[in-house]
């Protein structure tokens, strides 16, 4: 079990630590809202990583050829969603700066954050191939139902810890730039960064 636990933790951090467009969006979302909303969004990302880890250990290797056939349209789809989110974030920031509106229902906000980041992260099926490659490379490290479950849970926990750290960073950024002008600049800068990363995602591979 210890081998599966260590393998899962390392795999989870391996997929989570490289900060891409989703990580940038998570930080931006938390800076614009609050830590509770950002934490729920972070758990949405981690849930997707955990689900893909579970799929990989349950038989991800046979899925690899199928995933590769659809990875291009899914990558373009993820890039399109990120570009839409970047544009939406910029427009909302400008509108709130000119005419502050009443805050959204907190429960609705956290639900949207969790489901939105879960769905967006699930648009990256290459995560299955990543976990499957690690499992196959580990050979005896992950075998049997118990070890596979430990691997998936450990990968989820590692990813969650990193995503929550990003959310915390976003909350600190939001407090530092708490004024209306600071929030506007932060939102526009993050939207620009997300758009750039989305274009890189679409052109990668």
Secondary structure, 3 states (H helix, E strand, C coil): CHHHHHHHHHHHHHHHCCCCHHHHHHHHHHHHCCHHHHHHHHHHHHHHHHHHHHHHHCCHHHHHHHHHHHHHHHHHHHHHHHHHHHHHHHHHHHHHHHCCCCCCCHHHHHHHHHHHHHHHHHCCCHHHHHHHHHHHHHHHHCCHHHHHHHHHHHHHHHHHHHHHHHHHHHHHHHHHCCCHHHHHHHHHHHHHHHHHHHHHHHHCC
